[in-house]
Amino acid sequence: MIKIPATMKAMAAKAFSLDAISLIEREVPRPARGEILVKVAAASLNYRDLAVMTGTYIPNLPLPFVPASDACGVVVELGEGVSQWRVGDRVTPLYTQGWHDGLPTPQQRATRTLGAPLEGVLQEYIAVPAEDAVRPPEGLSDIEAATLPIAALTAWSSLAEGGVKPGDTVLLQGTGGVSLFALQFAKAAGARVIVTSSSDEKLERVRKLGADVTINYRANPQWEIAAREATGGRGADIVVETGGATLPQSLAATAFGGFVAVVGFVAGYEAKIQLRQLIGPMIRVQGIAVGSRARFEAMNRAITANGIKPVIDTKFSLEEAQKAFKHMESGAHFGKVVIAI
Ligand SMILES: NC(=O)c1ccc[n+]([C@@H]2O[C@H](COP(=O)([O-])OP(=O)(O)OC[C@H]3O[C@@H](n4cnc5c(N)ncnc54)[C@H](OP(=O)(O)O)[C@@H]3O)[C@@H](O)[C@H]2O)c1
């Protein structure tokens, strides 16, 4: 029997500002029927968490709220009727609760995501439905497994929807969480990978991770031309578009019949494209919103089979959560910013 305290520590935002996050004491939740209570061991931050903290990403979010969605922990109590987990099992909750396979429902997307509008994981315990968590890959530590729910799964879904295969060229923007997972998955699939970054030092590091071609998008604002040249003029088969506003440039770097996974907006939410950029080369452009439980499980099998290790930038404590957010906001990170709880 694991002793569960009555109260716990949590990090909560009392206003929409990174300066408004502070430690609070609150009651430990009890697992309802069909739920598991998870003692959170580690969490990781995503760019989305910064956007949520501005108060614009999810309007009317009630304050105070506990941010962040990605965690790994251990099951400490079973709600009534739970048979698929045992106390002591390691779990990673799904970001989109209830999305098990295929497409999510609009309601799941709008109302069932952890870290807003559902409360997040920067707390010592969290109760989630038993069916909305997966077993993390065996070889990963809690810290490593906590990086998977959004960044890794988004990278995995992008390449899966793009139908990645050996010999493809995959173009990745920047060296954030999504891009570094996409780099590792693309290499495991036998693809050639082009990575852009604002930093030569980070490009040096992605070459060590297996990137075949690197381009500094600051020093070379027309990076799409350099990317196309690096493919002998053919273009990339798959682009993971984390920039957003950079979509016209990505389209210019995409091969005939290529695929652009529109994932993020670090360069801005709006892009103006010439439709002929799509029509002539018959490029498929698809929005990606993380992924389902079935995809998560498939990805975990691939992580184990290929010995993939998430790239961890810096580890902070729960008390240092504000520092962790600010570090992420600075853009200095390479890979995932994590919080040990
Ligand atoms: N749709 C989804 O399911 C989903 C899931 C996860 C993330 N996202 C979104 O995808 C984006 C990336 O997320 P993340 O978690 O990987 O973020 P992250 O870890 O914070 O990485 C962001 C990286 O983007 C690069 N960057 C910044 N400005 C850029 C620009 N103008 N052009 C190209 N690259 C630029 C930087 O790389 P360098 O420092 O190397 O320049 C930075 O490190 C965010 O917009 C996030 O919200 C969406």
The ligand as a Gaussian input file, in Angstrom:
#p B3LYP/6-31G(d) Opt

LIG

0 1
 N        0.562000      20.953000     -33.939000
 C        1.085000      20.246000     -32.980000
 O        0.629000      19.153000     -32.673000
 C        2.293000      20.758000     -32.291000
 C        2.994000      19.963000     -31.388000
 C        4.181000      20.433000     -30.855000
 C        4.626000      21.700000     -31.171000
 N        3.896000      22.472000     -31.994000
 C        4.352000      23.791000     -32.384000
 O        5.540000      23.613000     -33.150000
 C        6.432000      24.681000     -32.905000
 C        7.748000      24.119000     -32.393000
 O        7.490000      23.497000     -31.153000
 P        8.689000      22.977000     -30.243000
 O        8.054000      22.432000     -29.014000
 O        9.604000      22.149000     -31.042000
 O        9.356000      24.370000     -29.884000
 P       10.753000      24.679000     -29.249000
 O       11.343000      23.476000     -28.622000
 O       10.582000      25.908000     -28.426000
 O       11.638000      25.020000     -30.511000
 C       11.416000      26.120000     -31.279000
 C       12.593000      26.272000     -32.233000
 O       12.128000      26.904000     -33.402000
 C       13.203000      27.520000     -34.017000
 N       12.758000      28.817000     -34.569000
 C       12.453000      29.945000     -33.923000
 N       12.114000      30.913000     -34.799000
 C       12.202000      30.359000     -36.039000
 C       12.010000      30.830000     -37.342000
 N       11.667000      32.087000     -37.573000
 N       12.172000      29.968000     -38.379000
 C       12.538000      28.683000     -38.147000
 N       12.760000      28.179000     -36.923000
 C       12.600000      29.008000     -35.882000
 C       14.307000      27.697000     -32.998000
 O       15.393000      26.871000     -33.401000
 P       16.891000      27.432000     -33.468000
 O       17.200000      27.923000     -32.079000
 O       17.681000      26.247000     -33.877000
 O       16.909000      28.523000     -34.480000
 C       13.680000      27.173000     -31.711000
 O       14.565000      26.469000     -30.891000
 C        5.698000      25.606000     -31.934000
 O        4.988000      26.581000     -32.657000
 C        4.724000      24.686000     -31.235000
 O        3.627000      25.353000     -30.697000
 C        2.730000      22.034000     -32.550000

